[in-house]
Amino acid sequence: MGRRVPPPAQAREGAGASAEPGSRRARERRAVPRDGVADLSGPIRLRRERALRRQRRRLAVALVISVLVAVAVWLLALSPVFATRAVDVQGTSLLTPDQVIAAAQVPDSVPLVRQDTTEIATRVRSLAPVRDVTVLRSWPHTISLQITERSPVVAFPVNGTYVLVDAEGRAYAQVGDAPKDVLQAQGNPGDSAVTSAVGRTVATLPAAIRAQVRSVRADSAAAVTLELDKGRTVVWGGPEDPQLKGQVLTVLLKQVDGAKVYDVSAPAFPTTR
């Protein structure tokens, strides 16, 4: 009977390596399918799930924002929470707050956000003493009216009262006492052309000349006369070319100190006497 000869060690190692289930070649065989194409369904499915989650989150955020906006719109524009309950008036002296409120006609119980501030301002500016007005919403319940009244530059005496005229030549109020440091003017305050000529003339006078004027007379819009101190008179004429007339008069008062009448009604051809 013959003796069995064991295989060489190298052959045994090779056989053992090929049979080892955890070897590299075994893993490679398992990773590569028989048809030679890798299985990517798992990563694709994972990306799709992540995209769906992101989309759901965005939809949820959009829904929350929509709800908040709807609630805010309801609170501000539809509910009585911020309804108008008061009107506050500031800046008046000739007018009373009640007169301004009556002219403003602010709708009561209307939400502040729905108040038409432009229309309110237009109604308030219709008051003659009002030069400008700012309408503000003062949360939670008040409309605020900040009034800027006109300032007088001349006052026309009328039967113990005074008609005030501003720098635009507008007669805007009648008061019992003449304001301090306001020139008095003789003429017809019911004639808008006269008040416009006088108001604009006085408003455009250079400061040095204005300080010397004691009164104004207007027989018509084209015949304005300034009475200066020291018994001097300035024939101003109409309201046209006020800057040029002021410059010419300034030169004449310096160069012809002894004159009693300075005529600048035609500023290109002034005269004195």
C-alpha positions as CSV (number, residue, x, y, z in Angstrom):
1,M,0.0,0.0,0.0
2,G,1.4,3.3,-1.1
3,R,1.9,6.4,1.1
4,R,0.0,9.6,0.4
5,V,2.1,12.6,-0.3
6,P,0.7,16.0,1.1
7,P,0.4,18.8,-1.4
8,P,2.9,21.6,-1.3
9,A,2.2,24.4,1.2
10,Q,1.8,27.0,-1.6
11,A,-0.9,25.0,-3.2
12,R,-2.8,24.6,0.1
13,E,-2.5,28.4,0.7
14,G,-3.9,29.2,-2.8
15,A,-6.8,26.9,-2.3
16,G,-7.6,28.3,1.1
17,A,-7.4,31.9,-0.2
18,S,-9.8,31.2,-3.1
19,A,-12.2,29.5,-0.8
20,E,-12.2,32.2,1.9
21,P,-15.6,34.0,1.8
22,G,-14.3,37.3,3.1
23,S,-11.5,37.6,0.6
24,R,-11.1,40.6,-1.7
25,R,-11.9,38.7,-4.8
26,A,-15.1,37.4,-3.2
27,R,-16.2,40.9,-2.4
28,E,-15.4,42.1,-5.9
29,R,-17.5,39.3,-7.3
30,R,-20.4,40.3,-5.0
31,A,-20.1,44.1,-5.9
32,V,-20.3,43.5,-9.6
33,P,-23.6,42.0,-10.9
34,R,-23.5,39.3,-13.4
35,D,-24.7,41.7,-16.2
36,G,-21.9,44.2,-15.4
37,V,-24.2,47.2,-14.3
38,A,-24.0,48.6,-10.7
39,D,-27.3,48.8,-8.7
40,L,-28.0,52.6,-8.2
41,S,-31.6,52.4,-7.1
42,G,-30.8,52.9,-3.4
43,P,-29.0,56.3,-3.8
44,I,-31.6,57.5,-6.3
45,R,-34.4,56.7,-3.9
46,L,-32.6,58.4,-1.1
47,R,-32.2,61.6,-3.1
48,R,-35.8,61.5,-4.0
49,E,-36.8,61.2,-0.4
50,R,-34.6,64.1,0.6
51,A,-36.1,66.3,-2.2
52,L,-39.6,65.4,-1.0
53,R,-38.8,66.4,2.5
54,R,-37.4,69.7,1.4
55,Q,-40.5,70.4,-0.7
56,R,-42.8,69.5,2.2
57,R,-40.8,71.9,4.5
58,R,-41.1,74.7,1.9
59,L,-44.8,74.1,1.6
60,A,-45.2,74.2,5.3
61,V,-43.3,77.5,5.7
62,A,-45.4,79.0,2.8
63,L,-48.6,77.9,4.5
64,V,-47.6,79.4,7.8
65,I,-46.6,82.7,6.2
66,S,-49.9,82.8,4.2
67,V,-51.9,82.3,7.4
68,L,-49.9,85.0,9.2
69,V,-50.5,87.5,6.3
70,A,-54.2,86.7,6.3
71,V,-54.4,87.3,10.0
72,A,-52.5,90.6,9.7
73,V,-54.7,91.8,6.9
74,W,-57.8,91.0,8.8
75,L,-56.5,92.7,11.9
76,L,-55.4,95.9,10.1
77,A,-58.0,96.3,7.4
78,L,-61.2,94.5,8.5
79,S,-61.4,94.1,12.2
80,P,-62.3,96.9,14.7
81,V,-59.0,96.3,16.6
82,F,-57.3,99.3,14.9
83,A,-60.4,101.3,14.1
84,T,-60.3,105.1,14.1
85,R,-61.6,106.5,17.3
86,A,-59.9,110.0,17.6
87,V,-58.5,112.9,15.6
88,D,-55.6,114.9,17.1
89,V,-54.9,118.4,15.8
90,Q,-51.6,120.2,16.3
91,G,-50.1,123.6,15.1
92,T,-53.2,125.8,15.0
93,S,-53.5,129.4,16.4
94,L,-56.0,131.1,14.1
95,L,-58.1,128.0,13.7
96,T,-59.5,125.9,16.5
97,P,-59.1,122.1,16.5
98,D,-62.8,121.7,16.1
99,Q,-62.8,123.7,12.9
100,V,-60.0,121.5,11.5
101,I,-61.8,118.3,12.5
102,A,-65.0,119.5,10.9
103,A,-63.2,120.2,7.7
104,A,-61.2,117.0,7.7
105,Q,-64.3,114.8,7.9
106,V,-62.4,111.8,9.1
107,P,-64.7,108.7,8.9
108,D,-65.2,107.3,12.4
109,S,-64.7,103.5,13.2
110,V,-62.9,102.9,9.9
111,P,-59.6,100.9,10.3
112,L,-56.6,103.3,10.2
113,V,-55.0,101.5,7.3
114,R,-58.1,102.2,5.2
115,Q,-58.3,106.0,5.9
116,D,-57.6,108.0,2.7
117,T,-55.0,110.4,4.1
118,T,-54.7,112.3,0.7
119,E,-58.4,113.1,0.7
120,I,-58.2,114.2,4.3
121,A,-55.3,116.5,3.6
122,T,-57.1,118.0,0.6
123,R,-60.2,118.8,2.7
124,V,-58.0,120.4,5.4
125,R,-56.1,122.6,2.9
126,S,-59.4,124.0,1.8
127,L,-59.3,126.1,5.0
128,A,-57.9,129.5,4.0
129,P,-55.5,129.8,7.0
130,V,-53.9,126.4,6.3
131,R,-50.7,126.6,4.2
132,D,-50.0,122.9,4.6
133,V,-51.0,119.8,6.6
134,T,-49.4,116.4,7.3
135,V,-51.8,113.5,8.0
136,L,-50.4,110.7,10.1
137,R,-51.8,107.4,11.4
138,S,-51.1,107.2,15.1
139,W,-51.6,103.6,16.1
140,P,-53.7,102.1,17.4
141,H,-56.7,104.5,17.0
142,T,-55.8,108.1,16.1
143,I,-55.5,110.2,13.0
144,S,-53.0,113.1,13.6
145,L,-53.3,116.4,11.7
146,Q,-50.1,118.5,11.9
147,I,-51.1,122.0,10.6
148,T,-48.9,124.7,9.2
149,E,-50.8,128.0,9.1
150,R,-50.0,130.9,6.8
151,S,-47.9,133.8,8.1
152,P,-49.0,137.4,7.4
153,V,-46.7,139.9,5.7
154,V,-49.3,142.7,5.6
155,A,-52.6,143.6,7.3
156,F,-55.4,145.6,5.7
157,P,-57.5,147.6,8.3
158,V,-61.2,147.0,7.7
159,N,-63.8,148.5,10.2
160,G,-61.8,147.9,13.3
161,T,-60.5,144.6,12.2
162,Y,-57.5,143.4,10.0
163,V,-57.5,141.2,7.0
164,L,-54.2,139.2,6.9
165,V,-52.4,138.6,3.7
166,D,-49.5,136.2,3.3
167,A,-46.4,136.1,1.1
168,E,-48.4,134.5,-1.8
169,G,-50.8,137.5,-1.7
170,R,-53.6,135.5,-0.3
171,A,-56.1,137.1,2.1
172,Y,-56.7,134.3,4.6
173,A,-58.1,135.6,7.9
174,Q,-59.7,138.5,9.6
175,V,-58.6,139.3,13.1
176,G,-59.4,141.9,15.8
177,D,-55.8,143.0,16.4
178,A,-53.0,143.6,13.9
179,P,-50.1,141.2,14.4
180,K,-46.9,142.7,15.8
181,D,-44.2,143.7,13.2
182,V,-46.7,143.2,10.3
183,L,-47.0,146.2,7.9
184,Q,-50.4,147.8,7.4
185,A,-51.7,148.3,3.9
186,Q,-54.3,150.7,2.5
187,G,-56.4,149.3,-0.3
188,N,-59.2,146.9,-1.1
189,P,-58.6,143.5,0.6
190,G,-61.6,142.1,-1.3
191,D,-59.7,142.5,-4.6
192,S,-57.5,139.4,-4.9
193,A,-55.3,141.2,-7.5
194,V,-54.6,144.0,-5.0
195,T,-53.8,141.6,-2.1
196,S,-51.6,139.5,-4.5
197,A,-49.7,142.6,-5.6
198,V,-49.2,143.9,-2.1
199,G,-48.3,140.6,-0.5
200,R,-45.8,139.6,-3.2
201,T,-44.2,143.0,-3.2
202,V,-43.6,143.1,0.5
203,A,-42.4,139.5,0.6
204,T,-39.7,140.2,-2.0
205,L,-38.3,143.4,-0.6
206,P,-34.6,143.2,0.4
207,A,-34.3,143.1,4.2
208,A,-32.6,146.5,4.3
209,I,-35.4,148.2,2.5
210,R,-38.1,146.3,4.4
211,A,-36.7,147.7,7.6
212,Q,-37.4,151.2,6.4
213,V,-41.0,150.6,5.2
214,R,-43.7,152.0,7.5
215,S,-46.8,151.3,5.5
216,V,-48.1,150.3,2.0
217,R,-50.8,151.7,-0.2
218,A,-52.4,150.1,-3.2
219,D,-54.8,152.1,-5.3
220,S,-54.8,149.2,-7.7
221,A,-52.7,146.1,-8.4
222,A,-50.5,148.2,-10.7
223,A,-50.2,151.1,-8.4
224,V,-48.4,150.0,-5.2
225,T,-46.6,152.6,-3.1
226,L,-44.3,152.1,-0.2
227,E,-44.1,154.8,2.6
228,L,-40.6,154.8,4.1
229,D,-39.3,156.5,7.2
230,K,-38.1,160.1,7.0
231,G,-41.1,161.0,4.9
232,R,-39.9,159.2,1.8
233,T,-42.1,157.5,-0.7
234,V,-41.4,154.7,-3.2
235,V,-43.5,154.4,-6.3
236,W,-43.3,150.6,-6.8
237,G,-45.9,150.1,-9.5
238,G,-47.1,146.5,-10.2
239,P,-45.8,143.3,-8.8
240,E,-43.6,142.4,-11.9
241,D,-39.8,142.5,-11.7
242,P,-39.6,142.6,-7.9
243,Q,-35.9,141.6,-7.7
244,L,-34.8,144.2,-10.2
245,K,-36.9,146.9,-8.6
246,G,-35.4,146.0,-5.2
247,Q,-31.8,146.2,-6.6
248,V,-32.4,149.5,-8.3
249,L,-34.1,151.0,-5.2
250,T,-31.2,149.9,-3.0
251,V,-28.8,151.8,-5.3
252,L,-31.0,154.9,-5.4
253,L,-31.4,155.1,-1.6
254,K,-27.6,155.1,-1.3
255,Q,-26.8,157.5,-4.1
256,V,-29.7,159.9,-3.8
257,D,-30.0,160.4,-0.1
258,G,-32.0,163.6,-0.1
259,A,-34.8,162.6,-2.4
260,K,-38.4,162.4,-1.2
261,V,-39.8,160.2,-4.0
262,Y,-38.1,157.2,-5.6
263,D,-39.9,155.9,-8.7
264,V,-38.9,152.3,-9.7
265,S,-42.2,151.4,-11.4
266,A,-40.1,151.2,-14.6
267,P,-36.8,149.8,-13.1
268,A,-34.9,150.4,-16.3
269,F,-35.6,154.1,-16.1
270,P,-35.9,155.0,-12.4
271,T,-36.4,158.6,-11.3
272,T,-36.2,160.6,-8.1
273,R,-37.4,164.0,-7.0
